[in-house]
């Protein structure tokens, strides 16, 4: 056998379903480590964002602009990162996103020291790149997954964020003490932990995410092994993809709107920073801790039923927040339910979007989904501050319930399985 033939045979062996499954297991493990570090960084960031914005601006009506800036930043880089992933792979795309966020964190500290509100918002915008990378990780987990395991694999990576995201807000106290010791501006000490976590996350993505899952998926689709190709390549279903994008964006808008205003609401009712940090950490636990359960549910019960389950949980969260707004305990329960509803919808929606998109359009639509959900979240965060000042926390919770109702009513669109030869592009 000629050397070239031997090389082709070896490459073909590496693209068999068994070999690809092995790479997929390693990919999920590496992405999970990256998500732990990314969650630590993001959890520490959002727990103080609204408080910093209110403190520096001098007006609580602007407190929602911190979360808005993060989500706008996420939106701004979602499509460019997806494009970079399509051309150069997930490894470089994820590392670039985390690097931009690292610069943003440094600028947040500088803005606090200078008491510059415009610089603070710009810095939080850069921090959004890290969130975009975290969001892209769940799609990276689906690059080599099959229908039977797509929800599970995606949800494992989402779940891994729990460890860092829950720990992050609870580092507020130690971070402040450490920040005071080294002369950092007030409320910025916890960002020391953010910087360390992001540096390690960048290293993990660059050094350990090999082979690149997206680039390998491209090779599998182009390979001659029909069994491996069929497991990854999918017919295009644009109507289903559009509903998936809508469902994920709506759930994210509901979650961001209420979550972003909770620290300010609790602060008004005399809660300490430690209590606020605990509430946010429990909320984030709700977002990620049960993701594998929702992933299994999505694989076995179906994507649309799991999305509807998520909407029911979101509705329960909003009712609890509205009627229990005077109780810190009730608000905490509402925040946990809010995270659970978001988790069910996001996991099932991401799986639905991936399998409803052909390989040629998949990465673009994933970027479009992240862009859309981030824009909706930003608009929700901005409007939430105004609504909070107008009709209060309870009124805000009821107003955003419109998105939950719309998602349920439009659910039949997600069940459309007809694939037209001339399917329209999203």
C-alpha positions, 0 to 999 in steps of 0.5 A: 500500500502506498504511503498516501493510501495509508494516510487516507485510511488512517484519516478515514479511521479517525472519522468513524462514528466510534472515533468521533464519539471519543473526540466528542467525550473529550470535547465535552470535558474540555468545554466543561472546564472552560465553562467552570472558569467562565462561570466564575468570571461572569458570576462575579461580574454580574453580582455587582454590575447593577450596584456599580452602575447605580453608585457611579451614575448616581441614579438607580434608574440607570442601574439596568444599563450595566446588564444592558451593556453586557448583553449589548456587548454579547450581541455585538460579538456573537456573529463575528465569533460565530464567523470566526468559528466557522473559518478557524474553529471553536478553539480560536473563537472561544479564546478570542472572546475570553480575551476581549472580556479580560480587557473589559474587566480591567477597564471596569476597575479603571472606570470605578477608580475614575468614577466614569460612567461612560467608561464603565458601560463601555467596559461592561460591553467588552465583558459581554464577549466572555458571555458570548464565548460561554454561550457559544460553548453550548453549541460547540458541545453539539458540533459532533453530537448525535440526535440521541445525545445532543441535549445531554451533551449540550446540557452537561456543558451548560451545567458545568457553569454552575460551579463557577457561577455559584461561587463567583457571587459569593466571592464578593466579601473576600474579594472586597477585603482583598481589593481593600488590601491592595488599594482597589476602588470600592466594589471592584475587589471581586474582579481580581478573581474574574481576571484569574479565571479568565486567564485560565479559561483562555489557556484551556481553550487554546491548549486543550480543545484539540482536535477542534470539534467544529473543524472535525465536524466539517471533515465528517460531513465531507467524508465518505463514511455515510454513518458518521455523516448522517449522524451530524448532517441535518436537513434544513428546517428554517421555520423550526429554526426561527421558532427555536431562536424566538423561544430562547431569546424570549426566555433570556429577555424575561430572565435578564429583565427580572434578574438585573433589577433584583439586586437594586430591589433587595438593596432598597429593602435593606438586604446586605451585599452578602444576601444579594450575592447569595440570592444571585448565586442561587439564581445562577444555580437554577440556571445551570444546576439542573441543565442535565435533567432538562437535556435528558428530558429534551432527548426523551420527551422532545424539544418542544415539550421541554420548552413548554415546561420551561415556560410553565416554570417561568410563569411560576417565577414571575407570579412568585416575584410579583406577589412576594416582592416584599419578602426576601425569601419569596424573591429568592425562590422566584429567582431560582424558578426563573433560572430553572425556566431559562435553563429548560428553554435554553437547553431544548431551544439550542438543541432544536436550533442545531438539528433544525439547521443544515451543516452549511447554515448551522453556525450562522444561525447559532450566531444569529440566535446569540445575537437575538437573545442578547439584543432582547436581553439588553432591551429588557434590562434597559426597559426594566430599570424604567419599569421598576421606577414606574410600577415597581418590582412586582409590576415588572414581573407581570409585564414580562410575562407577555413573552412567556405567553407568546412562546407557548402560543407559537409552540406549534411552529416548532413542530413543523417538520416539512423540509422544502427543497427551496427552504428559505434562509433565516 
